[in-house]
């Protein structure tokens, strides 16, 4: 990740990665499943807390990620490999389709404050792609301008998430359950490919495989 030159290509790449790593798609189906018995006001409250938690976590990771990598002697390649493994587990679960019943269907009371933080904020909204990108970006920024760029894009994606999850009832009325399941499976397959690419890129950065094999 090269921040020495800030251009439209870098901005577009970072925005795309953050939309995958912190955008609403991965969290959407779990959010609907876990909150379907709550009223609209409670859903909006969960959405606000989820987005706030994910955003604060993202900013802390970006602020401290580079220092943590140096402190723990971890390379960007190792972070990418770890992110790829965790993302693959999440993506394969998505690709397999819904197999688990919500906790309330099993007779387990649901604490909306807790589910807003885990698992909705992390690892669904701020998922392994976002965590990996922000930690690597933290160690790669070379100027105040590049740091402001990353922070600005995080806040932009967070604003989009806020718009989606605080108006989820309006959007849910336009969503067909079958379409959601199909899109979840397709996106899970695509995310598995992203996970593989993260893993391969990380291995290449660590010098374990050749650069050509990572493309």
C-alpha positions as CSV (number, residue, x, y, z in Angstrom):
1,X,0.0,0.0,0.0
2,X,1.8,3.1,-1.3
3,X,0.8,6.5,0.1
4,X,3.7,8.4,-1.3
5,X,1.5,9.7,-4.1
6,X,-2.1,10.5,-3.4
7,X,-4.2,10.2,-6.6
8,X,-7.6,9.0,-7.8
9,X,-6.4,5.4,-8.1
10,X,-5.3,5.3,-4.5
11,X,-8.5,6.9,-3.3
12,X,-10.6,4.5,-5.3
13,X,-8.7,1.5,-4.1
14,X,-8.9,2.6,-0.4
15,X,-12.6,3.4,-0.7
16,X,-13.3,0.0,-2.3
17,X,-11.4,-1.9,0.4
18,X,-13.1,0.0,3.1
19,X,-16.5,-0.6,1.6
20,X,-15.7,-4.3,1.7
21,X,-14.1,-4.2,5.1
22,X,-16.5,-1.8,6.8
23,X,-19.5,-1.5,4.5
24,X,-23.0,-2.7,5.2
25,X,-23.1,-5.9,3.0
26,X,-21.6,-8.5,5.3
27,X,-23.4,-7.2,8.4
28,X,-26.8,-6.7,6.7
29,X,-28.2,-10.3,6.8
30,X,-26.9,-11.0,10.4
31,X,-28.4,-7.6,11.5
32,X,-31.8,-8.5,10.0
33,X,-31.7,-12.0,11.6
34,X,-30.7,-10.8,15.0
35,X,-33.1,-7.8,15.2
36,X,-36.2,-9.0,13.4
37,X,-38.2,-9.3,16.7
38,X,-37.3,-5.8,17.8
39,X,-39.4,-2.6,17.1
40,X,-38.1,0.0,14.7
41,X,-36.8,2.3,17.4
42,X,-34.7,-0.5,19.0
43,X,-33.4,-1.5,15.6
44,X,-32.3,2.0,14.9
45,X,-30.6,2.2,18.4
46,X,-28.8,-1.1,17.7
47,X,-27.7,0.3,14.3
48,X,-26.4,3.5,15.8
49,X,-24.4,1.7,18.5
50,X,-23.1,-0.8,16.0
51,X,-21.8,1.8,13.6
52,X,-20.3,3.9,16.4
53,X,-18.5,0.9,17.9
54,X,-17.1,-0.1,14.5
55,X,-16.1,3.4,13.6
56,X,-14.3,4.0,16.9
57,X,-12.6,0.6,16.7
58,X,-11.5,1.4,13.1
59,X,-10.0,4.7,14.1
60,X,-8.2,3.2,17.1
61,X,-6.8,0.5,14.8
62,X,-5.6,3.0,12.3
63,X,-4.0,5.2,15.0
64,X,-2.3,2.4,16.9
65,X,-1.8,-0.3,14.2
66,X,1.6,0.7,13.0
67,X,2.9,1.0,16.6
68,X,1.5,-2.4,17.5
69,X,3.1,-4.0,14.4
70,X,6.5,-2.5,15.5
71,X,6.0,-3.5,19.1
72,X,5.1,-7.1,18.3
73,X,7.5,-7.3,15.4
74,X,4.7,-8.2,13.0
75,X,5.0,-7.4,9.3
76,X,2.3,-6.3,7.0
77,X,2.5,-9.6,5.2
78,X,1.8,-11.5,8.5
79,X,-1.3,-9.2,9.1
80,X,-2.5,-9.9,5.6
81,X,-2.1,-13.7,6.0
82,X,-4.0,-13.6,9.4
83,X,-6.7,-11.4,7.9
84,X,-7.1,-13.8,5.0
85,X,-7.5,-16.8,7.3
86,X,-10.1,-15.2,9.5
87,X,-12.0,-13.7,6.5
88,X,-12.0,-17.1,4.8
89,X,-13.8,-18.6,7.9
90,X,-16.4,-15.8,7.8
91,X,-16.8,-16.0,4.0
92,X,-17.3,-19.8,3.9
93,X,-20.0,-19.4,6.5
94,X,-21.7,-16.9,4.3
95,X,-21.3,-19.0,1.2
96,X,-22.9,-22.0,3.0
97,X,-26.1,-20.0,3.5
98,X,-28.1,-19.6,6.7
99,X,-27.7,-22.7,8.9
100,X,-28.1,-21.3,12.4
101,X,-31.2,-20.1,14.2
102,X,-31.2,-16.7,15.9
103,X,-30.7,-17.0,19.7
104,X,-34.2,-15.9,20.5
105,X,-35.6,-18.8,18.5
106,X,-33.7,-21.1,20.8
107,X,-35.2,-19.5,23.9
108,X,-32.1,-17.5,24.7
109,X,-32.8,-13.9,25.7
110,X,-31.0,-11.4,23.4
111,X,-29.3,-8.3,24.9
112,X,-29.5,-5.7,22.1
113,X,-26.6,-3.7,23.6
114,X,-24.3,-6.7,23.5
115,X,-25.1,-7.9,20.0
116,X,-24.6,-4.3,18.7
117,X,-21.0,-4.6,19.8
118,X,-20.4,-8.3,19.1
119,X,-20.9,-9.8,16.6
120,X,-22.6,-7.0,14.7
121,X,-20.0,-4.2,15.0
122,X,-17.0,-6.6,15.0
123,X,-16.5,-8.9,13.1
124,X,-19.5,-8.3,10.8
125,X,-19.5,-4.5,10.1
126,X,-15.8,-4.0,10.7
127,X,-14.7,-7.3,9.3
128,X,-11.2,-8.9,8.8
129,X,-10.7,-7.0,5.5
130,X,-11.2,-3.7,7.2
131,X,-9.1,-4.6,10.2
132,X,-6.2,-5.8,7.9
133,X,-6.4,-2.7,5.7
134,X,-6.4,-0.3,8.6
135,X,-3.5,-1.9,10.4
136,X,-1.4,-2.0,7.2
137,X,-2.4,1.5,6.3
138,X,-1.4,2.7,9.7
139,X,2.2,1.5,9.1
140,X,2.2,2.8,5.5
141,X,1.1,6.4,5.8
142,X,3.9,8.8,5.1
143,X,2.2,12.2,5.7
144,X,-0.5,14.1,7.4
145,X,-2.4,14.3,4.1
146,X,-2.4,10.5,3.7
147,X,-3.6,10.0,7.3
148,X,-6.4,12.5,6.7
149,X,-7.3,10.6,3.6
150,X,-7.7,7.3,5.4
151,X,-9.6,8.9,8.3
152,X,-11.9,10.8,5.9
153,X,-12.7,7.6,4.0
154,X,-13.4,5.7,7.2
155,X,-15.9,8.4,8.2
156,X,-17.5,8.5,4.8
157,X,-18.1,4.7,4.9
158,X,-19.4,5.0,8.5
159,X,-21.9,7.7,7.4
160,X,-23.1,5.4,4.7
161,X,-23.5,2.6,7.2
162,X,-25.3,4.9,9.6
163,X,-27.8,5.8,6.8
164,X,-28.4,2.1,6.0
165,X,-28.8,0.7,9.5
166,X,-30.8,3.5,11.1
167,X,-33.4,3.2,8.3
168,X,-33.3,-0.6,8.1
169,X,-37.1,-1.0,8.4
170,X,-37.7,1.1,5.3
171,X,-35.1,-0.8,3.4
172,X,-36.2,-4.2,4.6
173,X,-39.7,-3.7,3.1
174,X,-38.0,-3.6,-0.3
175,X,-35.8,-6.6,0.2
176,X,-36.9,-10.1,-0.7
177,X,-35.7,-12.9,1.6
178,X,-34.8,-15.2,-1.3
179,X,-32.7,-12.4,-3.0
180,X,-30.9,-11.7,0.3
181,X,-30.0,-15.4,0.7
182,X,-28.7,-15.6,-2.9
183,X,-26.7,-12.4,-2.6
184,X,-25.3,-13.6,0.7
185,X,-24.1,-16.9,-0.9
186,X,-22.6,-15.1,-3.9
187,X,-20.9,-12.4,-1.8
188,X,-19.6,-15.2,0.4
189,X,-17.9,-16.8,-2.6
190,X,-16.4,-13.5,-3.7
191,X,-15.2,-12.8,-0.2
192,X,-13.5,-16.2,-0.1
193,X,-11.6,-15.2,-3.2
194,X,-10.6,-11.9,-1.5
195,X,-9.5,-14.0,1.5
196,X,-7.3,-16.2,-0.7
197,X,-5.8,-13.1,-2.4
198,X,-5.0,-11.6,1.0
199,X,-3.3,-14.8,2.1
200,X,-1.3,-15.0,-1.1
201,X,-0.3,-11.4,-1.1
202,X,0.8,-11.7,2.6
203,X,2.9,-14.7,1.7
204,X,4.5,-12.8,-1.2
205,X,5.2,-9.8,1.1
206,X,6.9,-12.2,3.5
207,X,9.1,-13.6,0.7
208,X,7.6,-17.1,1.1
209,X,6.3,-17.2,-2.5
210,X,7.4,-15.2,-5.5
211,X,5.7,-12.0,-6.4
212,X,4.4,-13.4,-9.7
213,X,2.4,-16.0,-7.8
214,X,0.6,-13.3,-5.9
215,X,-1.0,-11.8,-9.0
